Amino acid sequence: MTTVYAIDGRRVQTLEDFWRVIGEAVNGPGGYFGRNLDALHDCLHGGMGAPEDDDYVFEWRHHEASRRNLGYTETARQLKFRLDRCHPSNRPLVKADLRAARAGTGPTVFDWLTGILDEHGKLRLA
């Protein structure tokens, strides 16, 4: 039987909200399930925070609310954070991504997250 972890998209207005909501879905209040994209990949591969049983899926309910909230404005905000912390050799790429987000093009934070979850076969949009 597949375990379903519900993500309430109405509670996800920022990327930081997503980390909190997915952590709580899997591990209860204050629970951890990654705090960055690399950690999310690790958790889905059975790293820290992953459920013991591999037969689980994240059902992202009200995902359209999250899609709006995690759109280009949030993407630009996250890319600005990334630009401020990234290695100098990565700055040209991050700057280009930031320009694209500010212009309303390219992948969004929502796309990043759903892409990772879908890649692992762990996503159901509801």
Residue frames as a rotation matrix with the C-alpha (Angstrom) as fourth column:
MET 1
0.580 0.815 0.000 0.00
0.815 -0.580 0.000 0.00
0.000 0.000 -1.000 0.00
THR 2
-0.247 -0.665 0.705 1.34
0.650 -0.653 -0.388 3.40
0.719 0.362 0.594 -0.98
THR 3
-0.052 0.135 -0.990 1.75
0.874 -0.474 -0.111 5.96
-0.484 -0.870 -0.093 1.80
VAL 4
0.205 0.201 0.958 0.49
0.709 -0.706 -0.004 9.39
0.675 0.680 -0.287 0.79
TYR 5
-0.397 -0.354 -0.846 2.08
0.800 -0.586 -0.130 12.49
-0.450 -0.729 0.516 2.29
ALA 6
0.503 0.716 0.485 -0.16
0.852 -0.505 -0.138 15.50
0.146 0.482 -0.864 1.73
ILE 7
-0.766 -0.604 -0.221 1.30
0.609 -0.791 0.052 18.90
-0.206 -0.094 0.974 0.92
ASP 8
0.381 0.907 -0.180 -1.28
0.808 -0.421 -0.412 21.67
-0.449 0.011 -0.893 1.30
GLY 9
-0.268 -0.535 0.801 -0.41
0.914 -0.404 0.037 24.09
0.304 0.743 0.597 -1.47
ARG 10
0.622 0.552 0.555 -2.32
0.328 -0.828 0.455 26.88
0.711 -0.101 -0.696 0.24
ARG 11
0.909 -0.327 -0.259 0.34
0.204 -0.192 0.960 26.84
-0.364 -0.925 -0.108 2.98
VAL 12
0.001 -0.948 0.319 3.22
0.857 0.165 0.489 27.18
-0.516 0.273 0.812 0.49
GLN 13
0.941 0.318 -0.117 3.85
0.237 -0.864 -0.444 30.83
-0.242 0.390 -0.889 -0.32
THR 14
0.459 -0.870 -0.181 7.66
-0.888 -0.450 -0.093 30.75
-0.001 0.204 -0.979 -0.33
LEU 15
0.144 -0.511 -0.848 10.36
-0.291 0.797 -0.529 28.14
0.946 0.322 -0.034 -0.76
GLU 16
-0.820 -0.442 0.364 10.97
-0.442 0.083 -0.893 28.31
0.364 -0.893 -0.263 2.99
ASP 17
-0.023 0.899 0.438 7.29
-0.947 0.122 -0.299 27.44
-0.322 -0.422 0.848 3.53
PHE 18
0.548 0.212 -0.809 7.69
-0.613 0.760 -0.216 24.42
0.569 0.614 0.547 1.26
TRP 19
-0.468 -0.789 -0.397 10.58
-0.233 0.544 -0.806 23.06
0.852 -0.284 -0.439 3.36
ARG 20
-0.758 0.241 0.606 8.47
-0.633 -0.049 -0.773 23.41
-0.156 -0.969 0.189 6.51
VAL 21
0.240 0.969 -0.050 5.32
-0.943 0.221 -0.251 21.88
-0.232 0.108 0.967 4.97
ILE 22
0.401 -0.121 -0.908 7.06
-0.476 0.820 -0.319 18.87
0.783 0.560 0.271 3.41
GLY 23
-0.711 -0.703 -0.023 9.01
-0.296 0.328 -0.897 18.24
0.638 -0.631 -0.441 6.64
GLU 24
-0.537 0.605 0.588 5.81
-0.757 -0.038 -0.652 18.29
-0.372 -0.795 0.478 8.67
ALA 25
0.418 0.725 -0.547 4.05
-0.890 0.448 -0.085 16.02
0.183 0.522 0.833 6.16
VAL 26
0.188 -0.444 -0.876 6.71
-0.204 0.855 -0.477 13.33
0.961 0.268 0.070 6.55
ASN 27
-0.455 -0.617 -0.642 7.96
0.495 0.424 -0.759 13.77
0.740 -0.663 0.113 10.10
GLY 28
0.337 0.688 -0.642 5.37
0.929 -0.131 0.347 15.80
0.154 -0.713 -0.684 12.02
PRO 29
0.984 0.108 0.144 5.66
0.086 -0.985 0.153 19.31
0.158 -0.138 -0.978 13.47
GLY 30
0.549 -0.836 -0.019 9.19
-0.662 -0.448 0.601 20.64
-0.511 -0.317 -0.799 13.18
GLY 31
0.574 -0.272 0.772 10.07
0.335 0.939 0.081 17.70
-0.747 0.212 0.630 10.92
TYR 32
-0.124 -0.760 -0.638 12.92
-0.578 -0.467 0.669 17.76
-0.806 0.452 -0.382 8.41
PHE 33
0.494 0.121 0.861 12.86
0.552 0.722 -0.418 16.74
-0.672 0.681 0.290 4.78
GLY 34
-0.190 -0.685 0.703 15.56
0.974 -0.224 0.044 18.91
0.128 0.693 0.710 3.30
ARG 35
0.404 0.259 -0.877 16.14
0.433 -0.899 -0.067 22.65
-0.806 -0.352 -0.475 3.29
ASN 36
-0.144 -0.388 -0.911 17.61
-0.724 -0.586 0.364 22.98
-0.674 0.712 -0.196 -0.20
LEU 37
0.570 0.461 -0.680 17.28
-0.820 0.368 -0.438 21.26
0.048 0.807 0.588 -3.55
ASP 38
-0.298 -0.757 -0.581 20.30
-0.595 0.623 -0.508 19.00
0.747 0.194 -0.636 -3.00
ALA 39
-0.844 0.026 0.536 18.98
-0.484 0.396 -0.780 17.90
-0.233 -0.918 -0.322 0.39
LEU 40
0.214 0.977 0.012 15.58
-0.809 0.184 -0.558 17.14
-0.547 0.109 0.830 -1.17
HIS 41
0.327 -0.205 -0.923 17.31
-0.720 0.579 -0.383 14.88
0.613 0.789 0.042 -3.73
ASP 42
-0.719 -0.693 -0.051 19.20
-0.469 0.537 -0.701 13.18
0.513 -0.480 -0.711 -0.89
CYS 43
-0.521 0.597 0.610 16.04
-0.639 0.202 -0.743 12.63
-0.566 -0.777 0.276 1.16
LEU 44
0.515 0.769 -0.379 14.26
-0.821 0.315 -0.477 11.13
-0.247 0.557 0.793 -1.84
HIS 45
0.097 -0.582 -0.808 17.21
-0.579 0.627 -0.521 8.78
0.810 0.518 -0.276 -2.38
GLY 46
0.644 0.207 -0.736 16.75
0.370 0.759 0.536 7.43
0.670 -0.618 0.412 1.14
GLY 47
-0.513 -0.844 0.157 18.95
0.312 -0.354 -0.881 9.89
0.800 -0.403 0.445 2.96
MET 48
-0.939 0.074 -0.336 18.16
0.306 -0.268 -0.914 11.81
-0.158 -0.961 0.229 6.11
GLY 49
-0.599 0.770 -0.221 14.44
-0.556 -0.598 -0.577 12.26
-0.576 -0.223 0.786 6.64
ALA 50
-0.533 0.405 -0.743 13.26
-0.673 0.329 0.662 9.68
0.513 0.853 0.097 4.12
PRO 51
0.453 0.750 0.482 10.45
-0.887 0.435 0.157 7.35
-0.092 -0.498 0.862 5.07
GLU 52
-0.317 -0.560 0.765 11.51
-0.524 0.776 0.351 3.80
-0.790 -0.290 -0.540 5.88
ASP 53
0.106 0.476 0.873 9.15
0.546 0.706 -0.451 2.39
-0.831 0.524 -0.184 3.27
ASP 54
-0.846 -0.513 -0.146 10.03
0.140 -0.478 0.867 3.36
-0.514 0.713 0.477 -0.31
ASP 55
-0.526 0.736 0.425 6.38
0.769 0.198 0.608 3.07
0.364 0.647 -0.670 -1.38
TYR 56
-0.032 0.492 -0.870 5.24
0.656 -0.646 -0.390 6.65
-0.754 -0.583 -0.303 -0.82
VAL 57
-0.266 0.032 0.964 4.10
0.839 -0.486 0.247 9.63
0.476 0.874 0.102 -2.83
PHE 58
-0.775 0.069 -0.629 3.64
0.304 -0.831 -0.466 13.34
-0.555 -0.552 0.623 -2.15
GLU 59
-0.045 0.831 0.555 0.15
0.981 -0.067 0.180 14.48
0.186 0.552 -0.812 -3.04
TRP 60
-0.916 -0.322 -0.239 0.44
0.351 -0.932 -0.087 18.22
-0.195 -0.164 0.967 -3.63
ARG 61
-0.006 0.999 0.039 -3.09
0.994 0.010 -0.112 19.43
-0.113 0.038 -0.993 -2.96
HIS 62
0.857 0.381 -0.347 -4.17
0.332 -0.923 -0.194 22.88
-0.394 0.051 -0.918 -4.11
HIS 63
-0.020 -0.975 0.223 -0.98
0.841 0.104 0.531 22.91
-0.541 0.198 0.818 -6.18
GLU 64
0.210 0.129 0.969 -2.23
0.799 -0.594 -0.094 25.81
0.564 0.794 -0.227 -8.31
ALA 65
0.994 0.095 0.044 -1.93
0.047 -0.776 0.629 28.10
0.094 -0.623 -0.776 -5.27
SER 66
0.429 -0.903 -0.001 1.69
0.288 0.136 0.948 26.99
-0.856 -0.407 0.319 -4.87
ARG 67
0.024 -0.395 0.918 2.33
0.996 0.084 0.010 27.39
-0.080 0.915 0.396 -8.60
ARG 68
0.670 0.278 0.688 1.26
0.391 -0.921 -0.008 31.05
0.632 0.274 -0.725 -8.35
ASN 69
0.968 -0.246 0.059 3.18
-0.177 -0.493 0.852 31.71
-0.180 -0.835 -0.521 -5.12
LEU 70
0.235 -0.923 0.304 6.33
0.213 0.354 0.911 29.95
-0.948 -0.149 0.280 -6.30
GLY 71
0.823 0.170 0.542 6.34
0.561 -0.093 -0.822 31.78
-0.089 0.981 -0.172 -9.62
TYR 72
0.306 -0.765 0.566 8.77
0.627 -0.285 -0.725 34.29
0.716 0.577 0.393 -11.05
THR 73
0.526 -0.117 0.843 8.76
-0.506 -0.839 0.199 36.73
0.684 -0.531 -0.500 -8.11
GLU 74
0.838 -0.199 0.508 9.74
-0.377 0.461 0.803 33.98
-0.394 -0.865 0.311 -5.68
THR 75
0.724 -0.601 0.338 12.18
0.689 0.641 -0.337 32.54
-0.015 0.477 0.879 -8.20
ALA 76
0.360 -0.589 0.723 13.93
0.142 -0.732 -0.667 35.90
0.922 0.343 -0.180 -8.56
ARG 77
0.647 -0.090 0.757 14.08
-0.723 -0.388 0.571 36.21
0.242 -0.917 -0.316 -4.76
GLN 78
0.860 -0.312 0.404 15.64
0.055 0.844 0.533 32.76
-0.507 -0.436 0.743 -4.42
LEU 79
0.575 -0.673 0.465 18.11
0.745 0.196 -0.638 33.37
0.339 0.713 0.614 -7.25
LYS 80
0.485 -0.396 0.780 19.18
-0.347 -0.906 -0.244 36.66
0.803 -0.152 -0.577 -5.59
PHE 81
0.757 -0.210 0.619 19.92
-0.568 0.258 0.782 34.69
-0.324 -0.943 0.076 -2.40
ARG 82
0.776 -0.457 0.435 21.84
0.527 0.848 -0.050 32.15
-0.346 0.268 0.899 -4.48
LEU 83
0.577 -0.553 0.602 23.80
0.371 -0.479 -0.796 34.90
0.728 0.682 -0.071 -6.26
ASP 84
0.606 -0.300 0.736 24.83
-0.664 -0.700 0.261 36.41
0.437 -0.648 -0.624 -2.93
ARG 85
0.544 -0.329 0.772 26.25
-0.589 0.506 0.630 33.06
-0.598 -0.797 0.081 -1.73
CYS 86
0.965 -0.060 0.254 27.48
0.196 0.811 -0.552 31.27
-0.172 0.583 0.794 -4.82
HIS 87
0.063 -0.993 0.104 31.05
0.633 0.121 0.765 30.68
-0.772 0.018 0.636 -5.92
PRO 88
-0.054 -0.127 -0.990 32.32
-0.405 -0.904 0.138 33.44
-0.913 0.408 -0.002 -8.24
SER 89
-0.937 -0.342 -0.071 32.63
-0.206 0.377 0.903 30.97
-0.282 0.861 -0.423 -11.11
ASN 90
-0.549 0.805 0.224 28.86
0.824 0.567 -0.018 30.31
-0.141 0.174 -0.975 -10.91
ARG 91
-0.373 0.417 -0.829 27.80
0.210 -0.832 -0.513 33.95
-0.904 -0.365 0.223 -10.87
PRO 92
-0.829 0.094 -0.552 27.38
-0.527 -0.463 0.713 34.42
-0.188 0.882 0.433 -14.63
LEU 93
-0.760 0.571 -0.311 24.94
0.287 0.724 0.628 31.49
0.584 0.388 -0.713 -14.82
VAL 94
-0.353 0.643 -0.680 23.00
0.898 0.028 -0.440 32.59
-0.264 -0.765 -0.587 -11.75
LYS 95
-0.598 0.105 -0.795 22.87
-0.092 -0.994 -0.062 36.17
-0.796 0.036 0.604 -13.05
ALA 96
-0.889 0.277 -0.364 21.47
-0.371 0.028 0.928 34.93
0.267 0.960 0.078 -16.35
ASP 97
-0.549 0.710 -0.440 18.85
0.698 0.680 0.226 32.85
0.460 -0.183 -0.869 -14.53
LEU 98
-0.402 0.357 -0.843 17.96
0.643 -0.545 -0.538 35.86
-0.652 -0.758 -0.010 -12.38
ARG 99
-0.802 0.097 -0.590 17.55
-0.415 -0.800 0.433 38.09
-0.430 0.592 0.682 -15.44
ALA 100
-0.797 0.519 -0.307 15.29
0.003 0.513 0.858 35.46
0.604 0.683 -0.410 -17.01
ALA 101
-0.420 0.658 -0.625 13.14
0.905 0.352 -0.238 35.15
0.063 -0.665 -0.744 -13.87
ARG 102
-0.504 0.190 -0.842 12.79
0.239 -0.906 -0.348 38.92
-0.830 -0.377 0.412 -13.65
ALA 103
-0.787 0.200 -0.584 11.67
-0.608 -0.409 0.680 38.88
-0.103 0.890 0.443 -17.30
GLY 104
0.129 0.913 0.388 9.11
-0.780 0.335 -0.528 36.15
-0.612 -0.235 0.755 -16.53
THR 105
0.553 -0.005 -0.833 10.85
-0.658 0.611 -0.440 33.35
0.511 0.791 0.335 -18.41
GLY 106
-0.503 -0.797 -0.335 12.56
-0.479 0.580 -0.659 30.09
0.720 -0.171 -0.673 -17.54
PRO 107
-0.115 0.436 -0.893 11.78
0.530 0.787 0.316 27.57
0.840 -0.437 -0.322 -14.81
THR 108
0.239 0.310 0.920 10.25
-0.603 -0.696 0.391 28.71
0.761 -0.648 0.020 -11.53
VAL 109
-0.629 -0.379 0.679 10.75
-0.777 0.321 -0.541 27.49
-0.013 -0.868 -0.497 -7.97
PHE 110
0.323 0.824 0.465 7.57
-0.698 0.539 -0.471 25.44
-0.639 -0.172 0.750 -8.46
ASP 111
0.774 -0.095 -0.625 9.13
-0.510 0.492 -0.706 23.86
0.375 0.865 0.333 -11.56
TRP 112
-0.320 -0.947 0.034 12.34
-0.744 0.229 -0.628 23.07
0.587 -0.226 -0.778 -9.64
LEU 113
-0.509 0.137 0.850 10.44
-0.751 0.411 -0.517 21.29
-0.420 -0.901 -0.106 -6.87
THR 114
0.581 0.789 0.201 7.94
-0.559 0.566 -0.605 19.41
-0.591 0.239 0.770 -9.01
GLY 115
0.492 -0.486 -0.723 10.76
-0.692 0.286 -0.663 18.40
0.529 0.826 -0.196 -11.34
ILE 116
-0.608 -0.756 0.242 12.72
-0.729 0.410 -0.549 16.80
0.316 -0.510 -0.800 -8.50
LEU 117
-0.295 0.571 0.766 9.68
-0.618 0.498 -0.609 15.05
-0.729 -0.653 0.206 -7.01
ASP 118
0.729 0.612 -0.308 8.53
-0.602 0.358 -0.714 13.84
-0.327 0.705 0.629 -10.42
GLU 119
0.084 -0.811 -0.578 12.02
-0.833 0.261 -0.488 12.64
0.547 0.523 -0.654 -11.36
HIS 120
-0.850 -0.410 0.330 11.87
-0.526 0.630 -0.571 10.33
0.026 -0.659 -0.751 -8.35
GLY 121
-0.528 0.720 -0.450 8.32
0.115 0.585 0.802 9.22
0.841 0.372 -0.392 -9.12
LYS 122
-0.668 0.178 -0.722 7.07
0.744 0.161 -0.648 10.74
0.001 -0.971 -0.240 -5.88
LEU 123
-0.898 0.297 -0.326 4.66
-0.247 -0.951 -0.186 13.42
-0.365 -0.086 0.927 -7.13
ARG 124
-0.399 0.862 0.311 0.90
0.905 0.316 0.286 13.46
0.149 0.396 -0.906 -7.50
LEU 125
-0.986 0.121 0.115 -0.71
-0.124 -0.992 -0.023 16.82
0.111 -0.037 0.993 -8.25
ALA 126
-0.418 0.889 -0.186 -4.22
0.905 0.426 0.000 17.20
0.079 -0.168 -0.983 -6.84
